[in-house]
Amino acid sequence: MVARLGGRIPFGPVMDIAEIAADPHLIARDMIVAVDEPGFAAVRIAGVPVKMTATPGGVHARAPFLGEHTRARLIEAGLTHAKTDALIPQRAATEKAMP
C-alpha cells in the first residue's frame, strides 16, 4: 500500500477499541486515560490527541453530570442564591443529584 500511494497520503490501520487499548504506541501517548466516575470503577476515555510541549493538555477529570454544577455556575454569573433557587423549579435551569 505504501508503495502504491508513494507516501503522499497519510493513512493507518482501522482499529477496534480492544486494539486501541492494547496498542503500545497509543498507550505511551496517553490516548486512553482512566478517570474516576462516581458510582462506577474508573472509566477509560479518549485522551488528548495533540501533544504540545509549551502548552501540554490532558484529561484531568470526568465531564460533569447534567446539572451537577448549575448552582455554582449561576452564582458565579452573578445570580443570587434566591434567584438560583427560583430557577430550578421553573425548569429554567436544571439540577441533578449525582448517582
WOQUIHU-V401518 format. One line per field, one symbol per residue. phi: phi as a letter, one per 30 degrees, with the letter a starting at -180 (. if undefined). psi: psi as a letter, one per 30 degrees, with the letter a starting at -180 (. if undefined). A space follows every 10 residues. Layout:
# WOQUIHU-V401518
phi: ???
psi: ???
This chain:
# WOQUIHU-V401518
phi: .ddddiiccd aadccddddd dcdeddddch dbbcbdbeib deccbddddc cbddbdclcc addddeidce eddddddjdd dddddddddd idbbbcddd
psi: eeeefggfjk llljlleeee ffkeeeefgh fklklkjkfl lklklkakek kkefiklljf llkllkgege eeeeeeffkl eeeeeeeeff gflkkkkl.
